[in-house]
Amino acid sequence: MIKNADIHFNHLGTPVADDFDDVYFSNDDGLAESNFVFYQQNDIPRRLQNHDQAHFVVGETGFGTGLNFLNTWQQFKFHLANRQHEENKVQKQQNVNRLHFISFEKYPMKKADLAKALQAWPELASLSEQLVANYPINLAGCHRLEFDYGRVILDLYFGDVQDAINSMSYASSGVIDAWYLDGFAPSKNPDMWQQSLFNLMVDISRSNATLATFTAAGFVRRGLIEAGFEIQKAKGFGRKREMLTGKLAQANAAHSAPPYFAHQPSQLNNVAVIGGGIASSAVLYSLAKRGISSELFCQDSQLAMGASHNVQGAVYPHLQAKNSPHSEFFAHSFLYAKRLYQQLTKNGYNYDHQWCGVLQHAVKQPLAERQQNIESKQLWPNELMHGVTPEQGDKIAGVATGYAGVYFPLAGWVNPPQLVTALFNQAHALSDIQSHFNCDIDTLEKTANGWILKSGKEQFGPFTDVIICAGEHSDRFSQTENLPIVGVRGQVSHVQASEASSKLQTVLCHKGYFTPAYQGKHCMGATFEKNSKSRDITEQDNITNREQLLSFYGQRDFATSLGAIDSAKAAVRCSFIDHLPMAGEWAERSDYICAFANLRLGKRYQYQPLQKPQQGLHILTGFGARGLCSVPLAAEHLIANLNNEPSPLSERVSQAIHPARFIVRDLIRNKI
């Protein structure tokens, strides 16, 4: 579990860490020191105007109050404003238009302490308020926070910095352009200033990465040199005589993934997105934030006619009693999705929703035992999930149920079609997206000029990349016909609310789910019919949904007093056998078998290069019943990798959702 920092404020109002007996920033002028030591000594102002990528990545070894991040964000805003006056000047290299800040914090401040500490800098108030509002809960791992419509990204890792870097997913070219080697003084916090950390910094640094740190301690200088940095002493800030700066001439070609799970960047000049649900809208949004042009191809007459068309969809994470890749993925995906959906409403893109929490009832003994096991492991922050007694649960629900369970206080429900439209409209506001509705793409063809999409006799393109987000239809193309999709049909019934049922204040989950009243009705369901792609509505499924609810709550007024079922929705949940989605470049089976044949022999070396006959084709599908929770972060992971940016997912999660995972598994087991 992540432990908050214990702090107090000294007589000057400066926060002091009790465990390290050190201040978080200078008593004199912490903001000026941050700007001088880190921003200026890394030569960032000049580099933002002469960089080889459209994004610039800063790495920081101690987040603390976030002062370094806030100063860098403010300076970046000045850079963008000044560039408007110079936009007619010819640049030898592209100007940076996105700031990516990666920071690590083992003992995060409490939100109240953070807000109080940042009051010292009224000139940063507008930025500080946004940081505090988005400050994450105490969950270990990477929290991706986005500001200024995605032009500024903060990947805030909670946990030990070395553990966090070891968990990261990165390419051999590295990800960090400039390091802020911060934290409490080496004499106060020697555990952080270690050779092993300096070596890890080199592993994830790009060629010509720089560093700056306030200290000039000899063992720090020697350790950085041993790791591979060229180090110089520079004049320190204020009363400090010296500080250190450095540069890494050449990335050391370290990488986090074996070749069969590596991600390669793509051109992403003009992208075709196939689909019409939450996945396609999330991809379009991730592309639009980066200024990458795209076109949408949807076989339906409007958005969200497939699995995203329910009236109310519950949004909550699926957590296990172990810190598995599955749990890590869903926990962080949920928190990212919640921040994104809240930001949509702040930006004026409205959709019906209610963050009323989700109560998962222990309706059967095996489920009760599972929930008790999760609770006993204490892996998850109470703000994310905690157990409740029957009395506590009924108080939350507002109705009598009689069950204990677990409660997700940050969760709730949304109207999926409205949400998909809101996300699409936000993407369209950032980048002009050409949309093709009633356009049933039946053929994908790769040519020398790019990908061509065909719908009957009509064709579109060429495109540098194609991203398939078509749910259960993602296997319809010749290239993807072997996609091992498991289709599970589900029907949700809309039942008229009663006076008793209208008192329900949270989403109830049992074997299915039951929502608070919305427009005079509840959503009740859903059925599970495996290996079916039918969307037909059946009366028998309505009967099944009511019987299932009554089997658990048959003695409770809210369930027995419900009115008639007057409508229903049916859709197909697209999933895979491991209950995780796919997000990444399409993996051609025959290509992998040839390149990684040695896996059959138990060898992890002497591979052949992939030929990638379908290069530029990507997949994002298989989210099952949890797309509203997990799609946005998976889409961000996909586009970040293709755009050569840091991924928000750990390496183990990246591998768990990699499109090649089943092929690699079968090669290792010598089944193909």
N, C-alpha and C positions, 0 to 999 in steps of 0.2 A: 504493500500500500504506500502511496505517496504521502509524505508527512509535510505539513506546512512549516514554514520558517517561523521561529519564535523571535520576535523583534520588539524593540522599544524605540522611542524617539528621544534623542538627547535634547539638551537645553536649547540647541539651535534649530530644532525641528527636523534634524537629519535622522533617517531610520538607521538603526544599528542591529546587526544580527547577534542575538544572544549566544548562539552556539560557536560563533567565530570571533566575537568581541571586535567586530570591525564594521565600519560604516559602509553603506551601500553606494554612496557617492560623496564627493568632496564637500567638506563643510564650507569651503570658500565659494566655489561656483561649479557645481557638478555638471551642469549643461555645457558650459564653456570647455570644461576639461574633456567631456565626451567628444565634443566636436573637434577639439585640437588633437587629442591622442588617437582617436579611432578614425573619424571621417577624413580629416585632413592628412594625417600621416599615412593613410592608405592611398592617398592621391585619388580619392574617388571623384571629386569634381571634374578633373580632366578625363578620367577613364570613362565616365558616363557619356562623354562626347566622342569617344574613340574606342569602341569595344567591338568584339567580333560576334556578339549576340545581341538580340533585342532585349534581353533580360540580364540583370547583374545580380550576383548572389553573394550575400554577406553571411559569414558564419561567426557565431558568438558563443563563447564557452561559459557564460554566466548571465542569465537574463535579468535576475534581480528585480528592480523596479520597472524595467523596460525603458529606461532613460536613453540608452544607446540606440535602441530601435526607434524611439520617438524622434530623436534628433535626426537620425538617418532618413526617416520618413519625411520630416519637415524639409530637410535639405533637398531631398528628391523632388518634393513639390516645387521648391524654388527652381530646380533644374528644369522641370517640365514647363513652368511658367516662362522662364527666360528663353527656352527653346522656341516658344511661339514667336518671339521677335526675331529669331534667326532662321526660321524655317526655309527661307529661300537660299540660304547658303549651301553650297555643295559640300557634302561630307565624304571623306575618303572611306570611312566605315560607318555602319549604321549607328544612329543614336539609340541609347537605351530608353525604352518606354515602359519597362516594368521592373520593379524592385522586388527581389526575393530575399527575405531575411530569415536565416535559420538560427535558432538559439536553443540552448539547453539549460535546464534548471532542475537541480535535485531537490531543493526545498523551496517550492513556490510560495510566494506571499499569499496570505489571505486577501480576498478581494477588497475588503474594507481597509486593510493596511496599505494595499497598493494605491487605492484612491486617495488616501490621506497623504502618502508619500509624494504623489505626483502633484498635489496642490501647491508644492513649492515652485512649480513652473507654470504660472498662469499663461505664458506665451505659448504653451503646448496644450492648453485646455481642450481645444476642439479635438485634438488627436488623442489625448489622454482619456477623454470621455468615451471615445470609440473603443479604445483598448480595454478599459475597465468593463464596458458593456459586453464585450466579446470574450472576456477572460475565462478560460476553461475551468472545469471542475478537476479535482485531483485524480485524474486517470493517467497512468503511465503510458508513454508513447507520444506520437506526433499529433498535435492539434493544428490543423491548417485553418488559420484565420485570414480572412480577406477583407481588404479595405479599398476604397476608391474604385469600385466596380472591377476589382481584381487586378488593378494596376500595381497594388502593393500586397504582397503575401508575407505572412509571418507563419513559419512552421515552428511552433513552440513545443519542444520535446520536454516532457516531465520525466525525470529519472536521472540516473548517473550519466554523465556526458560520455564516458567510454562505452557503457552498455548501449547507449542510444546510437552512437556512431557505428558500433558493431552491428546494430540491427538494421541500419539504413540500406536502401536499395540505390545503387549508383553504378554508373558506367565506368569503364577504364580511363576515360578522359577526365574523370573527376567532376565535381559540381561547384566548388567554392572558388570565388574570385578574390575575396578579401576576408581576412580573419580579424575579429576583435578578440584578442586573448585577454579576457577580463575575468572577474571573480575576485574573491577576497585575497588579500595580500598573501604571497607564498608562505610567509612565516605564520600566518593565521590558518591557512587552508592548504597544507602541503599535499593532501591526497589528490588534489586536482592538478597540481603542477608537476606532472610525472612524465618520464620519457615515453611511456606507453601512450599517453594522450598526444604528445607531439608527433609520434609516429602515425597515429590514426588521423591526425589533421592532414598529414601529407597524403595519406591514402585517398582522401576525398577531395583533395585540392586539384584545381586545373593548372595547366602550365601558366607560369607568370603570376600565380596567385601571390598576394602580399599578406603581410600581417603587421599588426601594431599592438603593443601592450604598454601599460603604464610603468611596469617594473623594469629594472635593469639588473636584476639579480643574476649573479654569475652562473649559477646552475641552470637557470632558465635559458640564458643565452647559449650555453654549451649544449643543452639538451635540444634546442631548436636547430642548432648547427648539425648535430649528430643525426637528427631526423631528415635533414636535407635542405633546410632553409639557409639562404645567405643572410646573415644578420649584421646590422649596424646599430650603433648607438646614436641617439638623437637627443636634442635638448628636450627636457621634460616640461610638463605644464606647471606654471606658477613656481612654487618653492621646490618642486622636484627637479633635481639637477639633470637626470638622464632618464631615458626610456629606450625601448628597443623597437626597431622596425625590421622587416625582412621580406624576402622574396623567394619563391620556389621557381627555379628555372624551367623545370620539366616535370610534368605529372609522372607518377611512377607506375602507371598502367595497372594499378590494383583495381579489382572490381568485385562486386558483392555476389554476382551470380555465375554459375557455370554456363558454358556456351549455350546449352539447350534451354536455359531460362532467361537468357539475356534479352534486353529490349534495345532496338536500334531506332535512332531518330529518322524522321521522314521529311519530305519536302513541305508538305502541308501548305501548298499554295492555293489549291482549290479543291475542296473536300465535298464528296457526296455522302449524305447521311440518309440511310434507308430505315424507315420506321415512322411511328407517329405517336409514341407514348412518352413516358417519363424519361426513358433512356435516350431517345433522340433529342428531346428538348434539353436534357442535361449536357449532351455532347455539343449541341449547337451553342449553348451558353459558354461552355469551356473554350470553344473555338472563338467565339465572339469576343470574349475578354482579351484574347490575344491578337485581335484584329485579323484573324484568318478567315478568308471568304469561304462560304459553304452554301450548299443547296440541299433542301429537304425533299425527299421522295416518299410520299405516303399513299398507300393503296386505298385508303378510306377518304370520305368526303371532308373530314375534319380531324383534328387531333383527338387523341385519347378515345378511340373507338374499340380498342382491344382490351388488354388486361388492365389498362389504366382508366377504365370507364365506370367504375363503381361510384356510387353516390358518396359514400364515406369509406375511407380507408384508414386503418389504424397504423400509426407510425411509432414503432418502438423496437429496441434491439433484441436479437436472439442471443442470449448469453449462456455459457456453460459453466460447470464447476471447475474448470481449468482454464489457464490462460493460453488457450489454443489460438492458432491463426484465425479460426472461425470466429471465436469470441472477440479477438482483437479487431478483426475487420468490421464486425457488426457494431461494436461499441463506438469506434471512432467514426464509422460511416453515419451512424445515427446522429452523433453530436454535430458533425459537419452539415448534414442535411437540415437539422433543426436551425442552425445558424443561417444557412442559405435561405430557408423558407421564411424566417423572420425578417431577413434583409429584404426579401421581395416585397413584403408588406410595407416596410419602411420606405421603399423606393416607389410606392404607389401602385404596385401590381397586386391586386387583391384577389383572394380566393376564400371561400368559406372554410373555416377550421375552428378547432377548439383545443388548446393545449391543456387538457383537463386531466392528464395522466392516464395510464393504462394499468388495470388491476388484473393480474393473472392468477386465477383461482386454482387451488389444489383440489380439483374435483374428484381425483382418484388417488389411491394410496401411492402408486409409483410416482406420480407427479409431485405429491407432497414430499416424498423422500428425496426426489431430485432437487426440489426447491430448498429443502433443509440442508442438503449437501452443498449447494451453491452458497447459501447463507453462512454455513460454518467455515467455508474457505476464506471468506472476507476478501475476495479478490476485487470487488467492485465498490466504488464509492457509494455512500448512501444516497447522494444526489442523483445517481444513475438508477439504482435499484436497491430496495430493502424489503425485508420480510414484514408482514403485518398479521396480527391475530384476526380472528373473525370479527371481533368488536371494532378493531381499528379499520379493517377493510370496509365494514358496513358504514362506518362514519365517513370514510372517503367516498364511497359509492353513493351515499344518500338513500340507499334502499337496503332492506334486509336480504342477505344472501346466505349467511351461515358458514361461509368458507374462509379459511386462512389463505394466504397466498403471498405473492411478491408484488410490489408496487413500483411502477416506473413514473416518478413524479414529473419528469420533463417531457413525457410522451403525450400523445393525444390522437386526434383524427383530423384528416383534411378531406376536402372534396377533390379527388384526383383529376377529373377533367379540367376543373378551374385552375388547379395548381399547374398542370402541364401547360395550359395556355398562358398562365402568368409567367412561367419560366421561359417559354418561347418568346413572349412579347418583350421580356427583359433582354433576351439575346438579340432580338431584332432591333431593339433600341441602340444596342452597342455596335451592331454590324448589319448591313443590309443583306438579308437572307432571302434568296429566291426559293419559293415553296411550290411544289407540284403535288396537288391533291388529286384523288381519283387517278393516280398514276401507278399502275401495277408493274413494277420492274420485274421482268422474268429472266433477263440474261445479263451477265456481267462479262465483259470482254476486255482483256488487257492488250493494249497495242503499244507500238513504239512511242506514241505520244502521250500515253496515259490510259486510264480506264474509261471505257464506254459503257453506258447503261442503256438497256433497250427495254421498251415496253411495246410489245407488238411490233409495228413497223416504225415506231418513233424511237429516236435515240438521242442521248444526251451526253455531253462531255466534250473533250476529254477532261478527266479529273486526276490529280496526282494521287489521291487517296479515296478509298471507299470505306465507310464504317457501317457495318450491318448491325442495326438495333431493332430487328424485326420480330423479336419474341419467338413464338412458335413457328414463324415463317422463316426464320434465319437459315434453315437448312434447305431452302427451296432452290438454291442455285447449284450449278454443276460443281463449282469449287467447294461448296460447303455441304454437299449432300451427305457426307459421313459425320456431320456434327451430331454427337450423341445426346440429343435433346430428349428429355423426359417431359412429355406434355401431361399436365394434370388439370382437367376441367373442373371448374368450381362455379357454383351458383349461389348468389346472395339474394335473400328475400327481403322485401321491404314491407314491414308490418306496421299497421296503424298503432300509434301510441295511445296509452290509456292515462288516466289521471295518476295512477300509481307508478306506471313505468316512466312518466315524464319527470319523476323526481330523480332519476338516475343521473349522476354527475360525472361519471368517468366511463371509459371503455372497459367492458368486461371480456376477458378471454377465458375460455374453458377448453373444450376441444375445438371450438370455433370462436366466434366473437360476436359481441352484441354492443351496439353503440348507443350513446345518449340520443334522445329524440332530436330530430332535425327536420324541419318543415312538416312536423306532425307525424313523422315515421321513424322507425328504428331500422338499421341494417342488421340482419340476422343471418348468420351462416358460418362458414361456407362449406359446401359439399366438396368432396375429393373423389374425382374419377380419373384414375391413372390411364395413361396411353390413349387419351382422347383429345381431339382438337375441335370438337363440336362446340358451338356457341348457342345451341338451341335451348330455349327455356322449357323446363318440364314441371308439371304440377307435382310429380312425385318428389322432386328435390325441394320444393316448398314445404311439403309435408315432412320430409326428413329434417329440414332445418328447424321447424317448430318442435318436432319430437325430440331432437337433440337438446334444444334449450330446456324443454320441460323435464328431460331426464336428469338434469342437474339442478334445476330451480323449480321443480314442479310444485313445491309447497310454498312458493313465494309469490306475493301479490303482483309484483311487477311483471312476472312471467305469465301467470294464469289470467291476467286481466287484459292481455293484448288483444287488439282487434284483428281485422281480416288482413291477409296478405294480398295487396292489390297490384304489386308489380315485382319484378325481379331482374337481375342482371346475371349473365353467364359469360365466362371468359376462360382462357387457358393460361394457367401458370406454366411458364417455361423454366425448367430447371435441369440440373445435372445430378448424377447419382450421389455426389458428395455434398450436395446442397450449397454449393458455392457457384458464383457466376463465372463467366469468362470475360476477360478484358485484356486485349492486346492484339498484336499482329497475328494474322491467320497462320496457323501451323499446318503445312502440307505434310500429310502422313508419310508419303513415299520419300519426300525430301529428308525428313527426320530419320527414317529408317536407314537411309544410305549414309547420312552424315554421322550418326551416333550409333553405328552398328556395334561398336565396342562395348556399349552398355550391356549387351546381351551376354558378354563374356565377363562381366563384373569389372571391366576396366573403366577408369575415369580419366582417360587420356587418349592421345592419338586419334582425335576426332577429325573428320573431314569438314570443310566449310559447307554451310547451308547454301543451296543454289537460289532459294526463295523465288520460285516461279510465279508466285502470287504476290510479290512484294507490292505494298501499298494497299492491301486488303486487310481490314481489321474487323474484330468482332467485339460486341458488347451486349451480352444477353445472358439469360439463365438466372434471373433474380428471384424466381419463384414467387412467393407471396410477400416478399420483403423488398420490392423494388423502391417503394417510397422512402424506405430507410437507407438503402445501400447504393442506389444508382449514382447519386451526385458525386460521391467520393471516388467511385470506380471510374466514372467518366473523366474526372480530373486526373486520376492516375494514368489513364490511357493517353490523354492529350499531352500531359506533362512529359511522359516518356517519348512520345513522338516529336515533341518540340525541344528535346534535349534539355529538359528542366528537371530539378529535383522532384522526386515522387513523394506524395504524402503517405505512401504505404511502406511498411517495413519490407525487407527482402523476403521474409518467410510468408507474408501475406501476398506479396507480388507473385511468388511461386505458386501459392495455393490457388490463385485465380488465373494463372497463365494458361492460354489456350493449348499449350503443348503438354500439359500435365498428364493427361491420360495416355498419350503416346509414349512419353518418357517412362511412365509407370509400367506399361506393357513391355517396353524394351528391357527394363531392368529385370522384370519377371520372366523374360525370354518367352513372351507370349505372341510376339510378332516377328 
